[in-house]
Amino acid sequence: MGQRLNIEIEDNGQVVANAYLHWSAYTSSSIVIAKNILKLIPSVQNIADKKIQAIKLLEGIGSGLTVEELNEANKLYPSYEFKPAENRNNGLTTITHEGMNDTRKWEEGRISIDINNQTVMFSVLNSMSESEYKNDYEGEPKDTITGNFDIDEMTYADLEALELIGEEQSYFKLKDYDNQIFYFDE
């Protein structure tokens, strides 16, 4: 069945590449993947073309271009060598409009990384309203931690803070998300 993650690499809000990872749309593994990509950004900043930067970032976490996408990349950038996809577990990278849309159709979780401001939009968390929590667990949330970051624009430090919250607490709140209780998808 899988737990399908879509990793989108953006250039000022425009998606330039994405990758499908079949078993990675779990909160903890998605945090690690996002942190690894953020760490790799300095190593590709000397490449002028943002699409090539994105491909190289996704290669850095093990993802490769599918056959069709590899053919397109080789046409666009004949002087570069790209990693071909091995399998969906390691990642299937796409750069065409059609390929990226296909990846989106399969996603169960998404992280979007803006390579210019080095921030992450992190959509690999579950949530419920406080009233749903009260109904399901027959009471108020106890000892709920509040994270001081925005999941739509996370930094490396924010991802580390989220990782720590998940280790300490099953349910938590986040600033700017009134009446929502969050929890990891594991």
LUMSELO-370653 format. One record per residue: residue in one letter; x, y, z of N, C-alpha, C, O in turn. Coordinates in nm, 3 decimals. Each point is the difference from the previous one (the first is absolute). Layout:
# residues N
R;residu;n_x;n_y;n_z;ca_x;ca_y;ca_z;c_x;c_y;c_z;o_x;o_y;o_z
R;A;X;Y;Z;X;Y;Z;X;Y;Z;X;Y;Z
...
//
This chain:
# residues 186
R;residu;n_x;n_y;n_z;ca_x;ca_y;ca_z;c_x;c_y;c_z;o_x;o_y;o_z
R;M;0.082;-0.119;0.000;-0.082;0.119;0.000;0.086;0.125;0.000;-0.018;0.086;-0.086
R;G;0.110;-0.073;0.179;0.088;0.117;0.004;-0.058;0.116;0.078;-0.117;0.000;0.039
R;Q;0.199;0.096;-0.020;-0.039;0.128;0.059;0.075;0.102;-0.084;0.115;0.033;0.027
R;R;-0.182;0.017;-0.131;0.065;0.069;-0.112;0.026;0.148;0.029;-0.091;0.077;0.029
R;L;0.219;-0.041;-0.039;0.044;0.137;0.023;0.033;0.068;-0.132;0.063;-0.060;-0.088
R;N;-0.106;0.183;0.074;0.039;0.085;-0.112;0.090;0.109;0.056;-0.040;0.075;0.089
R;I;0.162;-0.068;-0.141;0.093;0.106;0.037;0.006;0.097;-0.117;0.042;-0.038;-0.109
R;E;-0.084;0.161;0.132;0.003;0.099;-0.107;0.111;0.100;0.028;0.012;0.053;0.110
R;I;0.069;-0.028;-0.211;0.106;0.100;0.009;-0.049;0.122;-0.078;-0.033;-0.008;-0.118
R;E;0.030;0.122;0.188;-0.054;0.123;-0.058;0.108;0.106;-0.015;0.098;0.005;0.074
R;D;-0.120;0.080;-0.173;0.081;0.120;-0.022;-0.096;0.118;0.009;-0.076;0.026;-0.094
R;N;0.078;0.045;0.206;-0.093;0.112;0.024;-0.145;-0.036;-0.026;-0.072;0.072;-0.068
R;G;0.029;-0.186;0.123;-0.139;-0.042;-0.010;-0.034;-0.081;-0.123;-0.111;-0.053;-0.009
R;Q;0.202;0.043;-0.087;-0.023;-0.079;-0.122;0.067;-0.137;0.017;0.120;-0.006;0.028
R;V;-0.194;-0.101;-0.044;0.057;-0.134;0.012;0.085;-0.028;-0.124;-0.047;0.013;-0.113
R;V;0.172;-0.053;0.136;0.090;-0.030;-0.112;0.028;-0.150;-0.013;0.041;-0.046;-0.106
R;A;-0.064;-0.029;0.213;0.015;-0.146;-0.003;-0.070;-0.056;0.122;-0.019;0.069;0.100
R;N;-0.020;-0.196;-0.111;-0.049;-0.067;0.119;0.042;-0.145;-0.003;0.050;-0.050;-0.101
R;A;-0.071;-0.017;0.213;0.038;-0.142;0.009;-0.105;-0.075;0.080;-0.055;0.050;0.098
R;Y;0.029;-0.170;-0.143;-0.092;-0.094;0.066;0.084;-0.098;0.079;0.089;-0.064;-0.056
R;L;-0.115;0.052;0.186;0.064;-0.101;0.083;-0.110;-0.086;0.061;-0.086;0.052;0.072
R;H;0.089;-0.179;-0.099;-0.113;-0.089;0.030;-0.025;-0.021;0.150;-0.116;-0.013;0.040
R;W;0.217;0.010;0.042;-0.016;-0.032;0.143;0.035;0.115;0.092;0.033;-0.025;0.116
R;S;-0.036;0.148;-0.160;0.058;0.108;0.080;-0.097;0.103;0.053;0.045;0.097;0.061
R;A;-0.175;-0.111;-0.082;-0.095;0.102;0.050;-0.039;-0.027;0.144;-0.117;0.005;0.037
R;Y;0.217;-0.035;0.043;-0.015;-0.007;0.145;0.070;0.123;0.055;0.101;0.044;-0.054
R;T;-0.154;0.011;0.160;0.051;0.127;0.048;0.149;-0.005;0.031;0.076;0.085;-0.047
R;S;-0.033;-0.183;0.124;0.142;-0.005;0.040;0.093;-0.014;-0.119;0.100;0.071;-0.009
R;S;-0.131;-0.161;-0.083;0.089;-0.017;-0.115;-0.004;0.122;-0.092;0.101;0.034;-0.061
R;S;-0.216;0.033;0.052;-0.009;0.121;-0.082;0.083;0.114;0.059;0.059;0.079;-0.075
R;I;-0.054;-0.070;0.206;0.084;0.102;0.065;0.146;-0.023;-0.037;0.071;0.094;-0.036
R;V;-0.027;-0.219;0.044;0.140;-0.033;-0.032;0.030;0.034;-0.146;0.105;0.057;-0.030
R;I;-0.195;-0.093;-0.060;0.020;0.029;-0.142;0.010;0.151;-0.023;0.091;0.046;-0.070
R;A;-0.182;0.030;0.128;0.002;0.146;-0.018;0.129;0.059;0.054;0.060;0.086;-0.065
R;K;-0.017;-0.130;0.183;0.125;0.051;0.057;0.118;-0.034;-0.090;0.089;0.084;-0.020
R;N;-0.086;-0.205;-0.035;0.110;-0.039;-0.089;0.004;0.086;-0.126;0.108;0.039;-0.044
R;I;-0.224;-0.010;-0.013;-0.002;0.086;-0.119;0.048;0.140;0.034;0.078;0.059;-0.074
R;L;-0.124;-0.004;0.187;0.045;0.134;0.040;0.151;0.004;0.018;0.064;0.100;-0.035
R;K;-0.006;-0.207;0.089;0.146;-0.006;0.018;0.073;-0.001;-0.134;0.113;0.048;-0.009
R;L;-0.178;-0.104;-0.094;0.063;-0.012;-0.132;-0.006;0.129;-0.083;0.077;0.015;-0.095
R;I;-0.164;0.076;0.129;-0.019;0.121;-0.083;0.131;0.075;-0.027;0.024;0.039;-0.114
R;P;0.062;-0.016;0.215;0.126;0.071;-0.030;0.086;-0.069;-0.106;0.074;0.067;-0.072
R;S;-0.084;-0.199;0.062;0.084;-0.072;-0.096;-0.046;0.017;-0.145;0.075;-0.034;-0.092
R;V;-0.196;0.085;0.069;-0.049;0.019;-0.137;-0.015;0.146;-0.039;-0.038;0.030;-0.114
R;Q;0.066;0.061;0.205;-0.022;0.141;-0.028;0.092;0.057;-0.108;-0.027;0.108;-0.053
R;N;0.134;-0.178;0.020;0.088;0.046;-0.107;-0.055;-0.035;-0.139;0.056;0.042;-0.101
R;I;-0.166;-0.119;0.095;-0.065;-0.035;-0.126;-0.104;0.108;-0.031;-0.087;0.027;0.083
R;A;0.095;0.034;-0.198;-0.087;0.113;-0.033;-0.146;-0.041;-0.022;-0.091;0.071;0.041
R;D;0.069;-0.184;-0.104;-0.136;-0.043;-0.035;-0.069;-0.066;0.120;0.052;-0.096;0.057
R;K;-0.168;0.148;-0.019;-0.073;-0.049;0.118;-0.053;-0.141;-0.019;-0.008;-0.076;0.097
R;K;-0.028;0.039;-0.219;-0.049;-0.137;-0.024;0.113;-0.101;0.023;-0.022;-0.106;0.058
R;I;0.141;0.140;-0.104;0.115;-0.089;0.023;0.029;-0.006;0.150;0.028;-0.108;0.053
R;Q;-0.033;0.222;0.015;0.018;-0.001;0.145;-0.098;-0.096;0.066;0.038;-0.080;0.085
R;A;-0.165;0.088;-0.126;-0.104;-0.085;0.059;0.028;-0.148;-0.025;-0.013;-0.082;0.090
R;I;0.049;0.050;-0.213;0.030;-0.140;-0.033;0.114;-0.050;0.087;-0.006;-0.110;0.055
R;K;0.112;0.191;-0.043;0.117;-0.041;0.079;-0.036;-0.013;0.149;0.053;-0.089;0.068
R;L;-0.141;0.175;-0.016;-0.044;-0.014;0.139;-0.073;-0.133;0.021;0.022;-0.069;0.099
R;L;-0.109;0.035;-0.193;-0.075;-0.125;0.012;0.091;-0.121;-0.021;-0.020;-0.104;0.063
R;E;0.120;0.116;-0.150;0.100;-0.106;-0.013;0.075;-0.020;0.132;0.036;-0.112;0.036
R;G;-0.015;0.222;0.036;0.072;-0.005;0.127;-0.070;-0.082;0.107;0.064;-0.044;0.096
R;I;-0.195;0.023;-0.110;-0.071;-0.085;0.096;-0.030;-0.137;-0.061;-0.073;-0.080;0.059
R;G;0.129;0.052;-0.178;-0.013;-0.131;-0.061;-0.099;-0.011;-0.114;-0.009;-0.105;-0.064
R;S;-0.067;0.210;0.036;-0.100;-0.004;-0.106;0.065;0.018;-0.137;0.101;0.069;-0.013
R;G;-0.159;-0.132;-0.088;0.051;0.013;-0.135;-0.112;0.027;-0.099;-0.118;-0.019;0.031
R;L;0.155;0.063;-0.149;-0.097;0.032;-0.104;-0.055;-0.127;-0.064;0.074;-0.094;-0.029
R;T;-0.206;0.092;0.007;-0.061;-0.111;-0.072;0.048;0.004;-0.145;0.060;0.099;-0.042
R;V;-0.085;-0.204;-0.034;0.049;-0.009;-0.138;-0.044;0.120;-0.083;0.082;0.063;-0.067
R;E;-0.211;-0.031;0.071;-0.052;0.112;-0.079;0.061;0.133;0.044;0.038;0.083;-0.081
R;E;-0.029;-0.067;0.212;0.053;0.125;0.055;0.151;0.011;-0.026;0.050;0.110;-0.024
R;L;0.020;-0.220;0.028;0.143;-0.001;-0.031;0.024;0.040;-0.145;0.091;0.077;-0.029
R;N;-0.174;-0.128;-0.061;0.011;0.040;-0.142;-0.021;0.150;-0.015;0.073;0.066;-0.075
R;E;-0.171;-0.011;0.145;-0.027;0.145;-0.007;0.116;0.079;0.058;0.042;0.100;-0.059
R;A;0.010;-0.143;0.173;0.113;0.071;0.063;0.123;-0.004;-0.090;0.072;0.100;-0.010
R;N;-0.047;-0.214;-0.054;0.115;-0.011;-0.090;-0.014;0.091;-0.122;0.100;0.051;-0.051
R;K;-0.224;-0.031;0.003;-0.024;0.094;-0.111;0.025;0.144;0.044;0.062;0.078;-0.072
R;L;-0.112;-0.044;0.190;0.011;0.137;0.050;0.142;0.034;0.044;0.046;0.113;-0.020
R;Y;0.023;-0.208;0.078;0.131;0.024;0.061;0.100;-0.109;-0.044;0.039;-0.083;0.082
R;P;0.001;0.083;-0.207;0.087;-0.109;-0.051;0.138;-0.005;0.066;0.067;-0.104;-0.006
R;S;-0.023;0.212;0.067;0.133;-0.001;0.060;0.000;-0.051;0.144;0.105;-0.008;0.063
R;Y;-0.222;-0.026;-0.011;-0.010;-0.053;0.136;-0.030;-0.149;-0.002;-0.065;-0.050;-0.092
R;E;0.112;-0.017;0.194;-0.033;-0.141;0.016;-0.096;-0.013;0.118;0.022;0.059;0.106
R;F;-0.129;-0.135;-0.126;-0.103;-0.014;0.102;-0.015;-0.146;0.041;0.026;-0.092;-0.077
R;K;-0.068;0.075;0.201;-0.020;-0.133;0.057;-0.135;-0.055;-0.048;-0.102;0.066;0.015
R;P;0.102;-0.187;-0.071;-0.128;-0.061;-0.036;-0.068;-0.058;0.125;0.068;-0.037;0.096
R;A;-0.199;0.030;-0.099;-0.076;-0.056;0.112;0.034;-0.148;0.017;0.015;-0.073;-0.098
R;E;-0.003;0.031;0.221;0.021;-0.142;0.031;-0.133;-0.068;0.029;-0.030;-0.106;-0.054
R;N;-0.049;0.169;0.141;-0.131;-0.054;0.035;-0.079;0.106;0.077;0.055;0.103;0.038
R;R;-0.181;-0.129;-0.016;-0.086;0.098;0.067;0.034;0.019;0.147;-0.035;0.102;0.059
R;N;0.101;-0.199;0.002;0.039;0.014;0.141;0.110;0.104;0.016;0.000;0.077;0.096
R;N;0.095;-0.076;-0.190;0.110;0.098;0.004;-0.043;0.135;-0.054;0.059;0.103;0.036
R;G;-0.161;-0.101;-0.121;-0.053;0.126;-0.051;-0.002;0.007;-0.151;0.093;-0.042;-0.069
R;L;-0.205;0.096;0.019;-0.019;0.021;-0.143;-0.012;0.150;-0.023;-0.100;0.061;0.038
R;T;0.201;-0.001;-0.098;0.002;0.144;-0.023;-0.066;0.033;-0.133;0.019;-0.069;-0.099
R;T;-0.097;0.179;0.100;-0.062;0.048;-0.123;0.026;0.150;-0.015;0.010;0.074;0.099
R;I;0.001;-0.030;-0.226;0.025;0.142;-0.027;-0.100;0.058;-0.099;-0.008;0.122;-0.016
R;T;-0.068;-0.209;-0.051;-0.098;0.049;-0.096;-0.132;0.029;0.072;-0.027;-0.053;0.107
R;H;-0.053;0.137;-0.167;-0.131;0.033;0.055;-0.084;-0.127;0.021;-0.061;-0.018;0.106
R;E;0.059;-0.068;-0.206;-0.077;-0.124;0.008;0.052;-0.091;0.110;-0.078;-0.055;0.078
R;G;0.208;0.039;-0.071;0.060;-0.085;0.103;-0.027;0.051;0.140;-0.033;-0.078;0.090
R;M;0.046;0.208;-0.070;-0.024;0.057;0.133;-0.147;-0.014;0.039;-0.031;-0.027;0.116
R;N;-0.059;0.046;-0.211;-0.143;-0.018;0.031;-0.032;-0.144;0.036;-0.082;-0.025;0.087
R;D;0.147;-0.069;-0.154;-0.022;-0.141;0.031;0.046;-0.031;0.143;-0.069;-0.072;0.072
R;T;0.183;0.125;-0.033;0.048;-0.019;0.137;-0.101;0.054;0.100;-0.029;-0.064;0.100
R;R;-0.025;0.181;-0.127;-0.099;0.061;0.090;-0.124;-0.087;0.016;-0.059;-0.004;0.108
R;K;0.020;-0.066;-0.213;-0.119;-0.086;0.007;0.017;-0.114;0.100;-0.097;-0.048;0.058
R;W;0.220;0.006;-0.037;0.027;-0.113;0.088;0.033;0.040;0.144;-0.003;-0.086;0.088
R;E;0.033;0.211;-0.063;0.052;0.041;0.131;-0.100;-0.021;0.113;-0.120;0.018;-0.015
R;E;0.175;-0.057;0.130;-0.074;-0.005;0.124;0.058;0.100;0.100;-0.060;0.026;0.105
R;G;0.173;0.029;-0.137;0.064;0.104;0.078;0.090;0.079;-0.093;0.044;-0.050;-0.103
R;R;-0.018;0.176;0.140;0.084;0.085;-0.086;0.089;0.088;0.084;-0.041;0.056;0.102
R;I;0.166;-0.044;-0.148;0.087;0.105;0.049;0.043;0.081;-0.122;0.040;-0.056;-0.102
R;S;-0.048;0.187;0.114;0.043;0.090;-0.107;0.115;0.083;0.054;-0.010;0.063;0.105
R;I;0.119;-0.065;-0.178;0.122;0.069;0.045;0.033;0.111;-0.099;0.018;-0.025;-0.119
R;D;-0.012;0.147;0.170;0.039;0.115;-0.083;0.151;0.014;0.009;0.055;0.029;0.106
R;I;0.012;-0.048;-0.220;0.146;0.001;0.001;0.059;0.140;0.015;0.118;0.013;0.030
R;N;-0.198;0.090;-0.050;0.052;0.136;0.016;0.003;0.044;0.146;0.101;0.051;0.048
R;N;-0.212;-0.071;0.024;-0.001;0.044;0.139;0.024;-0.115;0.098;-0.003;0.021;0.121
R;Q;0.026;-0.141;-0.173;0.031;-0.118;0.079;-0.104;-0.024;0.109;0.033;-0.019;0.118
R;T;-0.159;0.019;-0.160;-0.110;-0.030;0.092;-0.081;-0.117;-0.055;0.005;-0.034;-0.118
R;V;-0.081;-0.027;0.209;-0.077;-0.119;-0.031;-0.146;0.021;0.037;-0.031;0.048;0.109
R;M;-0.058;-0.082;-0.201;-0.141;-0.012;0.033;-0.020;-0.148;0.030;0.022;-0.085;-0.086
R;F;-0.064;0.055;0.209;-0.001;-0.137;0.050;-0.142;-0.050;0.019;-0.068;0.041;0.095
R;S;0.022;-0.126;-0.184;-0.137;-0.053;0.007;0.001;-0.152;0.023;-0.060;-0.076;-0.075
R;V;0.130;0.036;0.179;0.005;-0.141;0.034;-0.030;-0.016;0.149;0.069;-0.071;0.073
R;L;-0.175;0.138;-0.031;-0.049;-0.007;0.138;-0.149;-0.029;-0.004;-0.069;0.038;-0.095
R;N;0.020;-0.104;0.194;-0.143;-0.017;0.016;-0.050;0.105;0.097;0.075;0.049;0.085
R;S;-0.202;-0.014;-0.097;-0.057;0.096;0.095;-0.147;-0.031;0.021;-0.065;-0.067;-0.079
R;M;0.016;0.119;0.189;-0.143;-0.007;0.033;-0.034;0.124;0.079;0.087;0.064;0.059
R;S;-0.214;-0.030;-0.058;-0.043;0.116;0.079;0.001;-0.038;0.148;-0.001;-0.117;0.036
R;E;0.004;0.219;0.049;-0.005;-0.027;0.143;-0.128;-0.073;0.038;0.002;-0.086;0.087
R;S;-0.112;0.120;-0.152;-0.126;-0.068;0.031;0.006;-0.148;-0.041;-0.053;-0.085;0.071
R;E;0.117;0.055;-0.185;0.018;-0.141;-0.039;0.085;-0.073;0.103;-0.029;-0.114;0.037
R;Y;0.134;0.181;0.009;0.086;-0.060;0.102;-0.081;-0.031;0.125;0.009;-0.110;0.055
R;K;-0.087;0.207;-0.009;-0.082;-0.019;0.121;-0.097;-0.116;-0.018;-0.019;-0.079;0.093
R;N;-0.043;0.067;-0.210;-0.092;-0.111;-0.027;0.072;-0.135;-0.003;-0.048;-0.098;0.058
R;D;0.163;0.094;-0.125;0.072;-0.126;-0.015;0.068;-0.045;0.128;0.007;-0.120;0.028
R;Y;0.044;0.216;0.050;0.080;-0.035;0.117;-0.066;0.041;0.132;0.062;-0.009;0.106
R;E;-0.187;0.052;-0.115;-0.081;0.031;0.118;0.068;0.097;0.096;0.013;-0.029;0.119
R;G;0.030;0.140;-0.169;0.057;0.102;0.087;0.089;0.097;-0.074;0.020;-0.009;-0.121
R;E;0.032;0.103;0.197;0.091;0.102;-0.052;0.137;-0.061;-0.029;0.042;-0.093;0.069
R;P;0.028;0.146;-0.169;0.138;-0.045;-0.022;0.085;0.033;0.122;-0.004;0.112;0.052
R;K;0.080;-0.208;-0.007;0.085;0.020;0.117;0.144;0.023;-0.043;0.049;-0.063;-0.094
R;D;0.017;0.154;0.162;0.143;0.025;-0.023;0.034;0.020;-0.148;0.099;-0.054;-0.049
R;T;-0.182;0.129;-0.020;0.023;0.023;-0.141;0.110;0.105;-0.019;-0.005;0.108;0.058
R;I;0.103;-0.142;-0.138;0.109;0.091;-0.033;-0.047;0.089;-0.115;-0.073;-0.046;-0.088
R;T;0.114;0.171;0.087;-0.029;0.087;-0.114;0.130;0.032;-0.072;0.092;0.059;0.057
R;G;-0.086;-0.097;-0.184;0.117;0.032;-0.082;-0.009;0.143;-0.049;-0.107;0.046;-0.041
R;N;0.218;0.024;0.044;0.004;0.141;-0.037;0.052;0.017;-0.142;0.097;0.072;-0.023
R;F;-0.163;-0.138;-0.073;0.039;0.011;-0.140;-0.122;-0.022;-0.087;-0.105;-0.046;0.047
R;D;0.120;0.078;-0.173;-0.109;-0.010;-0.097;0.033;-0.115;-0.095;0.104;0.005;-0.066
R;I;-0.189;-0.106;0.057;0.031;-0.116;-0.085;0.000;0.034;-0.149;0.042;-0.082;-0.082
R;D;-0.088;0.200;0.046;0.003;0.042;-0.140;0.131;0.068;-0.038;0.023;0.027;-0.118
R;E;0.062;0.001;0.215;0.127;0.067;-0.028;0.101;-0.034;0.109;0.034;0.083;0.084
R;M;0.012;-0.208;-0.087;0.090;-0.050;0.104;0.146;0.012;-0.042;0.036;-0.015;-0.117
R;T;0.047;0.042;0.215;0.144;0.001;-0.020;0.057;-0.133;0.050;-0.073;-0.084;0.053
R;Y;0.203;0.066;-0.071;0.067;-0.119;0.052;-0.021;-0.010;0.151;-0.030;-0.108;0.051
R;A;0.045;0.220;0.019;-0.019;0.001;0.146;-0.144;-0.036;0.038;-0.022;-0.069;0.099
R;D;-0.074;0.117;-0.177;-0.140;-0.034;0.025;-0.024;-0.151;-0.015;-0.072;-0.060;0.080
R;L;0.134;-0.001;-0.182;-0.014;-0.144;-0.020;0.059;-0.076;0.118;-0.056;-0.101;0.044
R;E;0.169;0.149;0.007;0.059;-0.064;0.117;-0.091;0.014;0.121;-0.016;-0.094;0.077
R;A;-0.046;0.212;-0.060;-0.094;0.022;0.111;-0.121;-0.092;-0.013;-0.046;-0.057;0.099
R;L;-0.006;0.042;-0.221;-0.113;-0.090;-0.023;0.038;-0.144;0.033;-0.078;-0.073;0.061
R;E;0.197;0.034;-0.101;0.050;-0.135;0.028;0.004;-0.025;0.152;-0.041;-0.106;0.046
R;L;0.090;0.204;0.029;0.006;-0.013;0.147;-0.140;-0.006;0.062;-0.023;-0.078;0.092
R;I;-0.069;0.159;-0.143;-0.136;-0.003;0.052;-0.059;-0.139;-0.018;-0.063;-0.054;0.091
R;G;0.083;-0.005;-0.208;-0.053;-0.134;-0.027;0.059;-0.105;0.091;-0.066;-0.099;0.032
R;E;0.190;0.118;0.011;0.062;-0.094;0.092;-0.055;0.015;0.142;-0.005;-0.096;0.076
R;E;-0.038;0.219;-0.042;-0.044;0.028;0.136;-0.150;-0.014;0.021;-0.045;-0.030;0.111
R;Q;-0.033;0.052;-0.215;-0.145;0.013;0.018;-0.073;-0.061;-0.118;0.039;0.018;-0.115
R;S;-0.146;-0.092;0.144;-0.080;-0.060;-0.107;-0.085;0.104;-0.072;-0.013;-0.004;-0.122
R;Y;-0.045;0.096;0.198;-0.089;0.102;-0.057;0.057;0.137;0.035;0.052;0.020;0.110
R;F;-0.063;0.074;-0.204;0.057;0.132;0.024;-0.075;0.104;-0.079;-0.077;-0.032;-0.092
R;K;0.099;0.158;0.128;-0.060;0.113;-0.070;0.110;0.076;-0.072;0.118;-0.012;0.034
R;L;-0.156;0.090;-0.132;0.092;0.086;-0.070;-0.056;0.141;-0.004;-0.121;0.020;-0.014
R;K;0.209;0.079;0.027;-0.048;0.138;-0.007;-0.068;0.023;-0.134;0.033;-0.066;-0.099
R;D;-0.126;0.155;0.096;-0.074;0.038;-0.121;-0.097;-0.107;-0.050;-0.055;0.014;-0.109
R;Y;0.034;-0.119;0.185;-0.095;-0.104;-0.037;-0.097;-0.021;0.116;0.007;-0.100;0.071
R;D;-0.096;0.197;-0.053;-0.093;-0.001;0.113;-0.086;-0.125;0.000;-0.045;-0.048;-0.104
R;N;0.024;-0.004;0.222;-0.090;-0.113;0.023;0.037;-0.126;-0.076;-0.086;-0.085;-0.023
R;Q;0.212;0.071;-0.015;0.045;-0.122;-0.068;0.098;-0.074;0.089;0.087;0.060;0.064
R;I;-0.101;-0.189;-0.060;0.094;-0.088;0.069;0.070;-0.080;-0.108;-0.065;-0.062;-0.084
R;F;0.199;0.062;0.086;0.079;-0.071;-0.101;0.061;-0.126;0.060;0.020;-0.009;0.121
R;Y;0.010;-0.087;-0.207;0.071;-0.120;0.041;0.071;-0.058;-0.120;-0.039;0.023;-0.114
R;F;0.146;-0.099;0.142;0.082;-0.058;-0.106;-0.074;-0.113;-0.070;-0.078;-0.072;0.062
R;D;0.102;0.057;-0.191;-0.050;-0.113;-0.077;0.112;-0.101;-0.005;0.097;0.019;-0.073
R;E;-0.109;-0.124;0.148;0.105;-0.102;0.006;-0.060;-0.135;-0.035;0.071;-0.101;0.000
//
